[in-house]
Amino acid sequence: MADKSPEEQHPVKTFGWAARDTTGTLSPFKFSRRATGEKDVRMKVLYCGICHTDLHSVRNDWGFSTYPIVPGHEIGGEVTEVGSKVTKFKVGDKVGVGCYIGSCGSCEDCANDLENYCPKSILTYPGTYHDGTPNYGGYSNEMVADERFVVRFPDSMPLDGGCPLLCAGITVYSPMKYYGLVKPGNHIGVVGLGGLGHIAVKFAKAFGLKVTAISTSPNKKEEALKHLGADSFVVSKDADQMQDETGIYQAATSTLDGIIDTVSASHPVMPLIGLLKNHGKFIMLGAPSKPLEISMFPLLTGRKMVGASGAGGLKETQEMLDFAAKHNITADIEVISMDYVNTAMERLSKGDVKYRFVIDVVMAKSYEEEHPVKTFGWAARDTSGFLSPFKFSRRATGEKDVRFKVLYTGICHSDLHHLKNDWGRSKYPLVPGHEIVGVVTEVGSKVQNFKVGEKVGVGCMVGSCRSCDNCTQDLENYCPKKKLTYDDYYYDGTLTFGGYSDTMVADEHFVIHWPDNLPLDGGAPLLCAGITTYSPLKYFGLDKPSLCIGIVGLGGLGHVAVKFAKAFGAKVTVISTSAAKKEEAIKKLGADSFLVSRNPDEMQAATGTLDAILDTVSAVHPLLPLVNLIKAHGKLILVGAPDKPLELPVFPLLMGRKIVAGSNIGGLKETQEMIDFAAKHGITADVEVIPMDYVNTAIERLAKADVRYRFVIDVGNTLKVA
């Protein structure tokens, strides 16, 4: 019999959120799960906990992640279908799936209900199932697993607070049982008061133990004692401080029968081992990235034990859930919606959660619900950078959104780099374009500054945090959380797609009013090239009449820089490697003089004549000849981004108190100011307007600098829906 196709093996369409690369950013993801086998249980996922392991996995911190990754191994839900040979579950049961969905079933560990130690155990994610297909976790609308790896949630246990027990709960319960720490009256320490630690305290108290919480933060004392019920609290510091401290540390020495260490960060353990009685047990559950340093002498003289433990088998996991239900043990949680998951991951990485995030999976909208507007454009699918027709969807018009029909989009040199992944961060499929202009077709209910029919533009950004120092000063371009117009992940986790497309939608804050007298085609490149040169001229005080300004490079940026500098009243010197550009620079663009940078006599004659230089060149080039051209107290401003470090001679800077600086586009307020200034002074880019189906040829020509000076795609007239 022929092997079944992947579609036949996995016919059940499923929706979840996945990470595609090491950024760890999650976004909507369609995939398929296998049909319900004879021993399978299929469940609708209702809640899924976020484990710290999820964070490590999506970012490939441990080096074995394979993408795309759908995380989640604290999965709770309701049975929707069971296989013909399933005996323990029925439709409607509340069930859970934890860290494992498979094992060999025949080794000694499996025979002893310790599937978690089976050498062929299969993780819920990431990994590969018995049939060779990738495993996807519980950040999804449904799950299927062999009934052996499904546990029953007691009726009295809430699913949301119970889900984290499928990892954190069994991880602390199992070693307490295995190492014999559960005898009433035993005194144990719990190191770390996070997702694992706070549950460890609860289980230990339910076993009748005396508990000392041990933390680096004294701020957690009240929480540990009053909320979690610990009997005492110790603030741990480094080893020396533990030895030198008086009072409670000395009092705690040799008082503990066992310690459960839940901390994953590297930390000194000998001060903790010093807290153990003779014959005491130090059990590690966290996984520090570096080996821990352990002195053998205290172990030898006190017959102390250092051990570890990893989760637990399925029989013990069921036992743990039943025990937790009996003793009303749940995790302390913050329930979130699926579209908050990336923010939750950021907060988790900072320890900003008390104590566990749980996703309300039912609240998750499908990609189609969040992005119902069918859109058509051209996209690259891989590092070849080759563009072809691409159908995708954009979000519905939100209350503060502006939607517009794209008429023209400029081709920036950045597009070339993104398409070919020259900077190592491209995400495919990739729809480029951040010099986008068109006509408004719809506005949200709370939009105040735009109306249908207006001409508008969107440049390099479509989002920022709006609250940091940069954002409050209208410098959104320097916001650490800014969102690029394309090849970025938006706040909902979805990829941003640029202006090589028929429609665009953006928050009104990131939309520019277009002056009636500014041509759309020639004006479009100003949304990148224009603001990239205008902003440093303004910021560094180079907009004053009669200054002598040098412009290095006469390409897409440089020719616009000449126009702005002349409009500011500057005396402009163009500096180029090509003598052939002299006539163009002076007669057409209006530069006052021209220097060939490869001509040492010309460069020497111009030494110390310029107040400032705006360097637009992205190729590696020497800086010293340029530094020598500027006067004392002069400024060399770089707006190009060479792919290798440039050599910067310090001595000429010292002797002339000269400045070398960089600049990157501009904020939205300044971009609007630039567009208005350009309209007033008749400034546009020199463009070659092309049809959409010429775009791959244009990209090839751009790579060879065979354009004067900017390609602009006539999207409105030439983009034909395939």
N, C-alpha and C positions, 0 to 999 in steps of 0.2 A: 504494500500500500504506500502510495506517495506521501511524503511528509505534508502536513497541513501548512498552509500559508500562515504568516503572522496574523492576518485578518481573521482566519478561521480559528486560530488558537485563542485570539484575544478579540472577540467580537463585541464586547460590552464597552460602549463609549463612556468615557469618564472625564471629569473635569477637575482640575486642581490648580495649585500654584507651584511653580518650579523655579529653581535657580539654573541658569544656563552657563555660568562661568564663575571664576573665582572671586568676582565681586560679591557673590552671595545674594545679589538682589533677586527677589522672587517676583514672578509675574504669572498671569493666567496661562494655563497649559492644558491642551487637549491631548488625551492619550487613551489607551484601551486596556482593560483588564480581561483576564481569561474568563471563559464561560464557567458556570458553577459546576465543578466536578462532583463525582459521587460522594466524596467525603468533605466537600467544601461547605463553608458557611459564608454567605454574602450578606453584607450589612450596609445600611445607610449610615454614613459617618455624621454624627451630631456634634461632637466636640473632639478636639485634638490638642493635647498639651504641647508646649514648646520647651524642649529640653536643651540644655547647654550643648549637648552633642549635636543638635541640629545646626547651631551656629558654626561649630567646627567643621561639620560636614559640608555645608553650603559654600564655605570659604576654602575648602580643601586644606585645612590646617594640618591634617594628618597625612596628606599625600596620597590617599587612595580613593578620593571621590571621582565619580564618573558622571558626566552631565548628559542630559538634564537630570536634576535631582528634585524629586518631590519628597520633602522631609516628613517626619512625624512618626513616632513609635509609642505614643500615648493616646491611643485611639479608642473612643467610645461611641457606641451607636446602637442601632436596632436592626435585628435580623430581618432581611427581606426575602431570602431564599435559602433553602438547604438542599444538599445533595441527597441522592436516594439512599445512601448508606450512613448518613449522619444520624446518630442516636442520642446525642446529648443536648441538642438545641432545636428550637422550632421558631417559625416566623413570629416576630413580635417580641422575642426575648431581648433584654438589654445585655449587650456583650462588649468585650474589649479585645484589642490586639495590642501586645506590647512590643518588646524589642526583637522578637524572633518569629519567623513564619515557617521555619523548616529546620530539619536536622536529619541525620542518617537513619535514625529510628532503631538502630541495631547495635551500636557500640555500648560499652559498659556504662558510660555516662547517660546515654539515652535510656538504657534499661533501668537506671536508678533515678529516673525523672529529673535528670540534670542536663536537659537539652542545651542549656546555655554554655556548657563546657564541651559539647560535641565538637570534634575537629571539623565537622562538615556542617556546622550550624549555619543557618541562613538568616541574615539580618532582615528586618522588615524593610529597611532601606539603608544605605545604598547597597547594591550587590546584584547578584544574578540568581535567579530561581533555578529549580531543577531542570526546567525546559530551556534554559539558556537565555531567557528574556530578563530585562532589567526589573528590579523591584522598585515600586513606588509606594511611598508612605501615606500618612493620613491627612496631609494637607489637601484633601480631595473629597469628593462627594460620596464615594463609596469605596468599600474594601472587600476583598475576598481572601480567605485563608483556610487551610486545612483545619478541621475542627479540633485537632490536638493542640493547635496553637491559638485557640480562642478561649477566652475566660468569660465567666458569667458575672455580671454585675449584680450584687444583691439589691433587692427592691428598695431597701432603705438607704442606699448610697446614692447621692446625687452624682450624675454623670460628669458634670463640669469639674467639681472638686475631686472626683475620684480618678479621672483620667491620668493625672500625674503619678498616681500610685503605681501605674503599670511600668514605670521606669524608676522614678525616685523612691516609691514605696518599697518595691521588691529589692532595690539596691541596698536599702538600709535594714530591711526586715531579715533578709537571708543571712547576712553575717552575724547579726545578733543571735539568731537561732543556731547557726552552724558552730559558732565559737563558744557557745554555752554562756552567753552573757545575759540570758533572760531569766535567771533565777531571782525571784523577788528579794529585795534587800541589797543586791549588788549595786555598786556605785560606778557609773560609767561617765566618761566625758564625751561630748560631741563637739568636734572641732569644725567651725564654720557654721554660720547660721543663714544659709542660703536655701536654694531649692531642695537639696538633699538634707541639709542639717536640720531645718525646722521640722521636717517629717520624722527624722531620726529621734528628735526630742519627744515627739508625740508617741511614737511606738515604744520608746524606752519607758515613758511614764505609764503607758497602758500595761506593760509587762511588770509594773511594780518596782521599777528601779529608781534609785536616787541618781539624779542627772545634774552634771555640771556642764554648762555651755561655755565653750572656749572660743573667743573671737578676737580679732585684731581691733575691733571697734567698740569702745566703751559705750557708744550711743545705743548699742543693741541690748544693753543690760536689762532695761525695763521691759522691752519686748520679750526677751528670753524668760524672765522671771514671772511677769504678770500675765502675759498673753499665752505663752507656750507652756508654762508650768514648770520650767527648770527650777531646781532647788538652789543652785548657786551659779555664779558667773565669774569667769576668769578672763582678763584681758591679756592675750598673748602678744608678745612683741618679738624681737629677735632673740637668739639664744643667750647673748650676753645679758640682755635686760631681764630675761627670765631668771638667770642665775643671780643677778645683783638685786633684784627687786625684794622688798621686804613685805611683811604682812601676808596677804592672801596667797602669794606664790609659794612662799615657804610653807605656809599652812597646807597648801594643796599637794606638796611633794609626797609621793608614795601613798596617795589616798584613793586611787582609782583602780578598780578591778579590770577595767578595759577602756579603751578609747576608740571611738569611731571617727576617723579623720575623713571629712567629706571635701576637703580643699583640693582643687586641681592646680592652683598656682604653686610654683616652687616655694618651699618654706622650710625653716629648720624644724627637724622632728625630735632631736635629742632633748630639748626642754620638755617636750610633750611626753616622751618616754620616761623622763624623770618624774612625771606625775603618777606613773603606775606603781602599784604595789609589786612586791616580788610575785612572780608567776603571772603577772598581768599581761594583757594582750592588746597590742596596738594594731588596729585594723584599718587599712587604707582603702578608700572607695574612690577618691579622686585620682586623676591621672596626670601628674605634673609632667611637663614636656622634657624636663631634665632629671637625671637620676638624683635620688635623695642621698644625702651623706648620713650614714649611720655608724656610730661607734659601737664596736662589739662588746666592749668591757661591761657596760651596764646590762646588756643582755645576758652575758655569761654569769655575772655575779648575782643577778636577780632572777635568773631563769625566765626572762621575759621573752615574749614572742612578738614578732612582726609578721603580720599576714595581710592578705588582701582578699577581695571578693568582687565578683562581677555579676550583677543582676541575680536571677534565680531561675529554676526550672518552672514548667507550667503548673505542675501539681502544687508547688510551693507558692506560686503566684496566686493561684485560686485560694489557697489557705490564707495568704496575706490579705486578700480582698475581704474574705469572710471575717477575719479578725478585725480589720479596719472598720467594717460595717458594724460589728458588735460593739466596738469601742468608740464609734462616731469619729473616726479619724479620716480627715480629708486634707488635701493640700490647701494652703492659703493662696488664693488665686486672684488674678485680674483677667476677666473675660474680655476678649477683644474680637473685633470683626476681622475677616480675612484681609481686607484691604489695608489694615493697620499693621500687617505682619512685618513689613520692612522696618517700620519705626520700632516695633517691639524688639526686633533683632538688635537694632542699634542700642536700645535701652538695656537689653540683656547683656550686651558686651561691656556695658558700664556698670553693671550690677544694680541698675535702676528698676528693680521689680521686687515686690514683696508678696509672695516668694516665687510665683510661677505664673507665666502667661498661659491661658487656654483659649484656643480659637473656637468661636461659635461658628462652626463650619456651615450650618444651615443658613446663616446670614449671608454667605458668600454669593455674590451675583456671578452669573456666567459672563464670559468675555463678550458674548453677543448682547447681553443686557446692558453692560457698561459701555459697550462700543457698538451702537446700533447703526451708525451712519456709514454706509458702504462708500468706499473711497478707491480711487484708482491712481496709480502712479508708476514710477519706474524704480526698481530696487536692484541692488547687488546682493547675491546670495553667498558669496565667498570672497576670498582674498584676491581672486583674479580682478575684482573690481568691475566686472562686466555688468552693465545695467540692462534690465529687460522688464517688460510689463509685469505689474504686480497689483493684485487686488488685496485690499485690507480694509479695516474699519477704524473710524475715529469715534471718540466718545460723543455722547449726546451733548447738546449745548447746555452747559451748566448756568446757574443763575448769574455768574459773573463772567461768562464766556462770550467771546466774539467769534462767529463763524464767517469765513469769507471764501469766495471763489478765487482760486489762484489764477492770476493772469500772466505774471512773469516771475521767474526765479533766476537769480544770478548763480553762476558756477564759480565757487571760491576754490583757491588752491587747497584749502582744508578739506574740501570734498574729495579731492584726489587722495589725500593721505588717509582719510577715513575709509574710503572705498577699498583701498589695498591694505588696510590694517598696518600702515607704516608706524603708527604709534603704539601698537600692541593692545588696543582697547576696543576695537571695533566689535559690534554685535550685529549678527546677520539674522534675518534680512535687513538691509540698510537702505532706507530712502533718504538721500542727502537733501541739502538745500536749506540755507539759513539767510537768504537774501530774497525774501518772499513778499510780493505785493499783489493786491487784488481788490475786490469789491465786497463789502459786507453783505451777507445774505440773511443772517439771523443774529440776534443778540439775546442774552439772558435777561431774566426779569429784574436783576439788580444792576445791570450795566447802565452807567450814567453818561459816559463820554463818547459813545458811538451809536450810530443808527444805521439801519439798512440803506444800502446805496452808497455809503461813503467809501472813498478809497483809503486803504490802510496797508500797513506793512508789519511783518514780524522778522526780527533779526536773529541773533545767535542764541537767545535765551527764551524759554517759555515758563520759567519758574525760579523762585528763590525762597528762602525761609521767611523773608519779610520782617524779621525781628532782630537780626544781629546788627552790630554797629555799622557794617557796610550797607545793609539794606536801609537802615533808618537815615543814612546819608545819601540815598539815591545812587548807591554804588553796587547794585545787585550783581554786576559782573564779577565782583570779588567775594561774593557770598560763598562760603564753603559748601553750601547745600544747593547751589544754583543747578538748574536743570537745562541742559542744552536742547536746542530745537530738534536735533536728531542725534541718533546714536547714544542715547542716554535712557535711563529708566525714570519714568515719571513717578509722582507720589503714589499712584495706585499700583505701581510695580510693572506697568506695561512699557514697552519700548516706545520712545518718541520717534516719529517719522516726520521727515522734513518736507520741503516745498517742491520736490519733483513729483507733484501730485495735483489732483484737481481741486481739492478743498483743504482748508486748514482751520483749526480751532485753537484758541488760546485765551487764557485769562486776560481781561481787558488791560490789566496793569502792564502786560508785555506786548501790547499792540500800539503801533505808532500811527498817528494821523498823517495823512498824505496831502501836502499842499496841492491845490488845483493846477498850479503852474509848473509843477515838477513832473517831467515825463516818467511814467512807470518803468519803462524798459531801462533807460539810462540812470534812473534813480535807484533801482533795486540794489545794485552793488554797494551803494552808500550804507546799507544796513550792516555791512561788515567792513568793507574797505574804507568807507567814509568815516565811520565812528572810530575805527582803529587808528586813523591818522589825526582826526579832529581832536579826540580826547587828549592825547599827550601834548599837542600844540597848545591847548587851553591849560591843562594842569600844570605844565612846566613853564608857563608864562611866556610862550613863544608866539602869542597872538597879538603882540604889540607892534605897531607900525615901525618900519625902518630897521628892524632886526635883520641880521644876515643869517639866513637859515640854509643849511645844506640838506638835501634829500638824497639818500643813497639808494640806488635802484630805481629803474623807471619801468616798473611793471604794474600789476593790478593795484597795488597799494601806492607805489611811488608817484604814479601820474596823478592820482587823486590828491595826494599830499601836496604836490606842487600847486594844484588849483586852490586848495584851502589856504596854504601859506600866502599865495599871492592875494587872495581875497582879504587876508588879515593885514595886508600892506607890507609884507616882508620882502626883502631882497633875497631871491632864491638862487642857489647854486645847485645844479643837479650833478651828482657824482655817480659815474657809471663805468663799468669795465669796457663798454662798447662805444668807441668814437662815432659809430654810425648813428647813434641816437641823439647826437648834438643838435642837428637841425630840428628834429621833432621836439626836443625839450625846449628850445628857445623860440622857434617860430610858431609852433602850434600850441604848446602848453604855457608859454609866456615866461619861462625861466629867464633869469638875468644873466647867468653864466653857466659854464659847463666844464667839469673836470673829468678827465679820463684817469681813473684810479690806478691804472697800470703804467701811467706816464709819470716817472719820478720827478721830472722837471716841473710839470704842471702842479703836482702835489706840493713840492717844495716851495714853489712861488706863492701858494695859497696858505702856507703855514700861519696859524694864528689869526685867520681872517673871519672866522664864523662864530657867531654867538652860540649856535647850537646846531646839532645834526640830528635828523630823524632817519634812522637806518631801517629800511624796509626789507632788507635781504634775508632770506631764510637759509641760503647756502652758507657753509663754513667759509669765513673770510677773515683777514687780519684786521684787528681793531686799531693797532698803533698808528697807522697812517691817518686814520680818521680822528683819533684823539689829538694828533698833532695839528689838525686843521682848526680846531676850536680854540678860541681865546681863553685866557685865564678866567676861571669861574664859569666856563662854558659847560654845556650839557650834551652828552651823546645818548640819545634815547633809542632803544632797540624795540622794534615792534615785530620783526621777523623772529622765527624760532628755528635756528639751525639744529640739526639732529645730533651734533657733537659739541662738547664744550669749546668755547672760544678762549684764546689766550688773551688775558687782560694785563697789560703792563701797568704796574702801580706807580712807578716813579713819576711819569708825566702827570698823573693825577695829583700826586702829592705836591709837586712843584707849582702846579697851576690851580690848585683847589678845584679840579674839574670833577664832574659827576658823570657816571655811567648808570643808566636806569632802564627799566623796562615798562611797558604799558600794554594792557590787554583790553581791547574794545572799550565800552563805556556803559554806564547805567542807562536806564530808560529815559529819565528826565533829560540827560545830556544827549541821548540819541535823537529825541524829539527836537531839541535845540539845534542839533547839527543839521537835521533834515530841513528845518525852517530856514537856517542860515544858507544852506545850499540852494534852496528855492529862491531866496532873496538875491543871491549872487549868481544865479544861473549855472550852478555847479552840478554836473552829472559825470558819471564815468563814461569813458569812450568804450563803446560796446559793439560786439558782433552778435546780432540776434539770430538764434538758430531754432529749428524745429526740434521737438523732443526726440525724434528718431535719429537725430544727428549726434546725440549726447555722447555716445562712446567714442566717436571720432573726435569730438571736442575735448574729451578727457585726454585722449592720446596727444592731441596738439598742445593742450595745456602742459602736459608733462615735458614737452619739448620747448615750452615758452613761445609757441607759435600762435600767439593771439595778441591783438593790440586793441584794448588792453584787458578786456573782460568779456567772457561769453555770458549771454543771457538767454534763457530758454523762453520761447513764446509758448507758455503752457496753455493759455486760454484758447489759442487758435490751432494748436498742433497736437495736443495730447488727445489721442483717440482711444476710447475704451476698447480693450481687446475682446 
